[in-house]
Amino acid sequence: MRFILFFITIVILSCSTMTTVYADNAKSDNIIEAAPHYQPPAADLLPRRREAGLADDSSGTTQRGVSRGVSRGVSRGVSRGVSRGVSRGVSRGVSRGVSRGVSRGQNDAEETIILLPALLAPLSPKHTGLSSQPQPVLYWYLSDPWPESIEFVLNDSQQIEPIVEVSLKTPDGGWQRGVHAISLVDYGVSLKPDTEYEWFVSIVLDETQRSGDMVASATIAHAPLSATLTQQQNHTDKQYAFYARHGYWYDSITSISRLIATNPDNALLHQHRAALIEQVGMPKVAVYDTKLGQ
């Protein structure tokens, strides 16, 4: 009789263990299935995003000074007028970008070298991302602390001069590693529909010599939701997944980032934002949320 009871107990415990394993596997599968999927609004879109940082240069300063000086000069030159900016940007980028990257005070013994962050990147797709809102929030990532100024610029493709060009308010204690936000509401700017805008975040090394800036940029366009999508959106619980599925990157990343801001310890939200960022080809940025989601 004791043997029979022992056998029955073993069977019950085995079934319970199998059920627990199955439940854990199902839970894992549900997390994978629940991850949002970003669907670009069209196929074969031109790449427009630019990340700032180093890949293989261990010291970094020379490569960063030259590449950022040239690219910043050309980009600013083109956006403000080819004849005015390209030659100036290239010549100043090459001649001055090296010294800016290597040292901020090579000729002044009292100044010291400041190490730049390894990566500065906009949270955006490679192509022009869509926003259903005329005053979206723009998110960007900083890989390492930075104690000094960061500049924000917003360009309208139909205008020569920037519509916003400001130094962002440096938080107490400086800029920390992580995801940061810029709201266009704070600057009283509204995007026009069907117009492409380019936005920049830049680490400014020298206010008087801008060719050595560390620059990251992306593009955005305002596209209001259709009546059908608006109706669907009103009946959707997981807003960030809805926006991602319909190609509205900026709405999706804003929705999930706001949830993270109010629930910073929610591992699933960090996993889902990491999944979105990974899908647009920024694995080094996604690592930040991946670790927080463990």
C-alpha positions as CSV (number, residue, x, y, z in Angstrom):
1,M,0.0,0.0,0.0
2,R,2.9,2.4,0.9
3,F,4.5,1.6,-2.5
4,I,1.3,2.5,-4.4
5,L,1.0,5.8,-2.5
6,F,4.7,6.6,-3.2
7,F,4.2,5.8,-6.9
8,I,1.1,8.0,-7.1
9,T,3.0,10.9,-5.4
10,I,5.9,10.6,-7.8
11,V,3.4,10.7,-10.8
12,I,1.6,13.8,-9.4
13,L,4.9,15.7,-8.8
14,S,6.1,14.8,-12.3
15,C,3.0,16.1,-13.9
16,S,3.2,19.3,-11.8
17,T,6.8,19.9,-12.9
18,M,5.9,19.3,-16.6
19,T,3.0,21.8,-16.3
20,T,5.4,24.4,-14.7
21,V,7.9,24.0,-17.5
22,Y,5.2,24.2,-20.1
23,A,3.8,27.3,-18.5
24,D,7.3,28.9,-18.3
25,N,7.9,28.1,-22.0
26,A,4.4,29.5,-22.9
27,K,5.2,32.7,-21.0
28,S,8.5,33.1,-22.9
29,D,6.7,32.5,-26.2
30,N,4.1,35.0,-25.3
31,I,6.7,37.7,-24.6
32,I,8.3,37.0,-28.0
33,E,4.9,37.1,-29.7
34,A,3.9,40.3,-27.9
35,A,7.0,42.2,-29.0
36,P,6.0,45.0,-31.3
37,H,7.0,44.8,-35.0
38,Y,7.9,48.0,-36.9
39,Q,6.7,48.0,-40.4
40,P,8.3,50.7,-42.6
41,P,5.7,52.8,-44.4
42,A,7.2,51.8,-47.8
43,A,9.9,49.5,-49.2
44,D,13.4,50.5,-50.3
45,L,13.4,53.9,-48.6
46,L,16.6,55.9,-48.7
47,P,18.8,55.8,-45.6
48,R,18.8,59.2,-43.8
49,R,19.9,58.5,-40.3
50,R,23.4,59.3,-39.0
51,E,24.9,58.1,-35.8
52,A,28.0,59.7,-34.2
53,G,30.7,57.6,-32.6
54,L,33.6,55.3,-33.2
55,A,33.9,51.8,-34.3
56,D,37.5,50.6,-34.4
57,D,39.6,53.6,-33.5
58,S,40.8,53.0,-30.0
59,S,41.9,56.5,-29.3
60,G,39.2,58.0,-31.4
61,T,40.0,61.6,-31.3
62,T,41.6,62.1,-34.7
63,Q,39.0,60.0,-36.6
64,R,36.2,61.7,-34.7
65,G,37.6,65.2,-35.3
66,V,38.1,64.7,-39.1
67,S,34.9,62.8,-39.9
68,R,32.6,64.9,-37.7
69,G,34.2,68.1,-39.0
70,V,33.7,67.2,-42.6
71,S,30.2,65.7,-42.3
72,R,29.0,68.5,-40.1
73,G,30.3,71.2,-42.4
74,V,28.9,69.6,-45.5
75,S,25.5,68.9,-43.9
76,R,25.1,72.4,-42.4
77,G,26.4,73.8,-45.7
78,V,23.9,72.0,-47.8
79,S,21.0,72.7,-45.6
80,R,21.8,76.4,-45.5
81,G,22.9,76.8,-49.1
82,V,25.4,74.9,-51.1
83,S,27.5,77.8,-52.3
84,R,27.6,79.2,-48.7
85,G,28.4,76.1,-46.8
86,V,30.1,73.1,-48.5
87,S,33.5,74.6,-49.3
88,R,33.6,76.2,-45.9
89,G,32.5,73.1,-44.1
90,V,35.0,70.8,-45.9
91,S,38.0,73.0,-45.6
92,R,37.3,73.9,-41.9
93,G,36.4,70.3,-41.1
94,V,39.7,69.0,-42.5
95,S,42.0,71.7,-41.3
96,R,40.5,72.2,-37.8
97,G,38.6,69.0,-37.1
98,V,41.7,67.0,-36.3
99,S,42.9,69.4,-33.6
100,R,39.3,69.7,-32.2
101,G,39.0,65.9,-31.9
102,V,42.4,65.3,-30.4
103,S,42.4,68.1,-27.8
104,R,40.3,71.0,-26.7
105,G,43.4,72.8,-25.4
106,Q,46.5,71.5,-26.9
107,N,48.1,74.9,-26.9
108,D,46.9,75.7,-23.4
109,A,48.5,73.8,-20.6
110,E,45.6,74.5,-18.3
111,E,43.0,72.8,-20.5
112,T,42.5,69.1,-20.5
113,I,41.3,66.5,-22.9
114,I,37.7,65.5,-22.5
115,L,36.7,62.0,-23.6
116,L,33.7,62.0,-25.9
117,P,30.9,59.5,-25.6
118,A,31.4,56.4,-27.7
119,L,28.0,56.8,-29.3
120,L,25.4,59.5,-29.9
121,A,22.4,58.3,-31.8
122,P,18.8,59.4,-32.7
123,L,16.1,56.8,-31.9
124,S,14.8,56.7,-35.4
125,P,14.6,54.3,-38.4
126,K,17.3,54.5,-41.1
127,H,14.7,56.2,-43.4
128,T,12.4,59.1,-42.8
129,G,10.2,58.2,-39.9
130,L,6.5,59.2,-39.6
131,S,4.7,61.0,-36.8
132,S,1.0,61.4,-36.6
133,Q,1.4,64.4,-34.3
134,P,2.5,67.9,-35.5
135,Q,4.5,68.4,-32.3
136,P,6.2,65.1,-31.7
137,V,8.8,64.1,-29.1
138,L,12.3,63.2,-30.5
139,Y,14.3,60.7,-28.6
140,W,18.1,60.2,-28.7
141,Y,20.6,58.0,-27.0
142,L,23.9,58.9,-25.3
143,S,26.3,56.0,-24.4
144,D,28.4,57.8,-21.8
145,P,28.1,60.8,-19.5
146,W,28.9,64.2,-21.0
147,P,29.3,67.3,-18.8
148,E,28.9,70.1,-21.3
149,S,26.6,71.5,-24.0
150,I,24.5,69.6,-26.5
151,E,22.8,71.4,-29.3
152,F,19.5,70.7,-31.0
153,V,18.8,71.8,-34.5
154,L,15.6,71.3,-36.6
155,N,15.7,72.0,-40.3
156,D,12.8,72.3,-42.7
157,S,13.7,70.9,-46.2
158,Q,12.0,73.9,-47.8
159,Q,13.9,76.5,-45.9
160,I,17.5,77.6,-45.8
161,E,17.8,78.6,-42.1
162,P,17.0,76.2,-39.2
163,I,13.6,76.7,-37.6
164,V,15.1,75.6,-34.2
165,E,18.8,76.0,-33.2
166,V,19.3,75.9,-29.4
167,S,21.6,74.5,-26.7
168,L,19.6,72.0,-24.7
169,K,19.4,72.7,-21.0
170,T,22.1,70.6,-19.3
171,P,20.7,68.6,-16.4
172,D,22.2,69.0,-13.0
173,G,25.2,66.8,-12.9
174,G,25.5,66.8,-16.7
175,W,24.1,64.5,-19.3
176,Q,23.9,60.8,-18.2
177,R,24.0,57.7,-20.2
178,G,20.6,56.7,-21.5
179,V,17.6,57.8,-23.6
180,H,16.8,61.6,-23.6
181,A,13.8,63.4,-25.1
182,I,13.2,66.7,-26.9
183,S,9.6,67.9,-27.2
184,L,8.8,70.3,-30.0
185,V,6.0,71.7,-27.8
186,D,8.7,73.3,-25.7
187,Y,9.8,75.4,-28.8
188,G,6.4,76.2,-30.2
189,V,7.1,74.4,-33.4
190,S,4.6,72.4,-35.4
191,L,5.5,70.2,-38.4
192,K,3.6,70.7,-41.6
193,P,2.1,67.6,-43.3
194,D,4.0,66.1,-46.2
195,T,7.2,68.0,-45.4
196,E,10.5,66.3,-44.5
197,Y,12.4,67.7,-41.6
198,E,15.9,66.8,-40.4
199,W,16.9,67.0,-36.8
200,F,20.3,67.0,-35.2
201,V,21.8,66.5,-31.8
202,S,25.4,67.6,-31.5
203,I,28.1,67.6,-28.9
204,V,29.7,71.0,-29.2
205,L,33.5,70.9,-28.6
206,D,34.2,74.5,-29.3
207,E,31.5,77.2,-29.7
208,T,33.8,79.3,-31.9
209,Q,35.0,76.5,-34.2
210,R,32.1,74.2,-35.0
211,S,33.8,71.9,-37.5
212,G,34.7,69.4,-34.8
213,D,31.2,68.8,-33.5
214,M,30.0,65.3,-32.9
215,V,26.8,65.1,-34.8
216,A,23.9,62.6,-35.0
217,S,20.8,63.2,-37.2
218,A,17.6,61.7,-38.5
219,T,14.6,62.8,-40.6
220,I,10.9,63.0,-39.8
221,A,7.7,63.7,-41.6
222,H,4.2,64.5,-40.2
223,A,1.5,62.3,-41.6
224,P,-1.9,62.5,-39.8
225,L,-3.7,59.2,-39.2
226,S,-6.5,58.3,-41.6
227,A,-10.0,58.2,-40.3
228,T,-9.8,54.4,-40.4
229,L,-6.6,54.2,-38.4
230,T,-7.9,56.8,-36.0
231,Q,-10.9,54.6,-35.2
232,Q,-8.7,51.5,-34.8
233,Q,-6.2,53.4,-32.6
234,N,-9.0,54.5,-30.3
235,H,-9.8,50.8,-29.6
236,T,-6.2,49.6,-29.2
237,D,-4.8,48.9,-25.8
238,K,-1.1,48.6,-26.7
239,Q,-0.6,51.9,-28.5
240,Y,3.1,51.5,-29.3
241,A,2.5,48.2,-31.0
242,F,-0.3,49.7,-33.1
243,Y,1.8,52.6,-34.2
244,A,4.8,50.4,-35.1
245,R,2.6,48.0,-37.1
246,H,1.3,50.9,-39.2
247,G,4.7,52.6,-39.8
248,Y,4.5,55.4,-37.3
249,W,7.9,55.1,-35.7
250,Y,7.9,58.4,-33.7
251,D,4.5,57.7,-32.2
252,S,5.5,54.2,-31.3
253,I,8.8,55.1,-29.6
254,T,7.1,58.0,-27.8
255,S,4.3,55.8,-26.5
256,I,6.6,53.1,-25.1
257,S,9.2,55.6,-23.8
258,R,6.5,57.4,-21.8
259,L,5.4,54.1,-20.3
260,I,9.0,53.3,-19.4
261,A,9.3,56.8,-17.7
262,T,6.3,56.0,-15.5
263,N,7.3,52.3,-15.0
264,P,11.1,52.3,-15.1
265,D,11.4,48.8,-13.6
266,N,9.1,47.1,-16.1
267,A,11.4,44.6,-17.8
268,L,8.9,43.8,-20.5
269,L,8.7,47.4,-21.7
270,H,12.5,47.6,-21.9
271,Q,12.5,44.4,-23.9
272,H,9.9,45.8,-26.3
273,R,11.7,49.0,-26.8
274,A,15.0,47.1,-27.4
275,A,13.2,45.0,-30.0
276,L,12.0,48.1,-31.8
277,I,15.5,49.7,-31.8
278,E,17.0,46.4,-32.9
279,Q,14.6,46.2,-35.8
280,V,15.8,49.5,-37.2
281,G,19.5,48.5,-37.1
282,M,20.9,49.9,-33.9
283,P,22.0,46.9,-31.8
284,K,24.5,49.0,-29.8
285,V,21.6,51.3,-28.6
286,A,19.3,48.3,-28.0
287,V,21.8,46.8,-25.6
288,Y,20.9,49.6,-23.1
289,D,17.3,48.4,-22.8
290,T,18.2,44.8,-23.2
291,K,20.2,44.9,-20.0
292,L,17.5,46.8,-18.1
293,G,15.0,44.2,-19.3
294,Q,16.9,41.3,-17.8
